[in-house]
């Protein structure tokens, strides 16, 4: 059986961080949290969707 790419946290969520294509003031990459309550595959789908939007310069991160 294949190993899951993302593991479930204690709170029951699958969680990871994805680079949104921008940088912080100190020069480090700005990453956003992506979570899924459903499954590892659902989280992977969300991550791929964000990465595709970033590669097409279609993703705009919130300024908060």
Secondary structure, DSSP 8 states (H G I E B T S, - for coil): ----SS-B-TTS-EEEEEEEEEE-TTS-EEEEEEEESS-HHHHHHHHHHHHHHHHTT-------
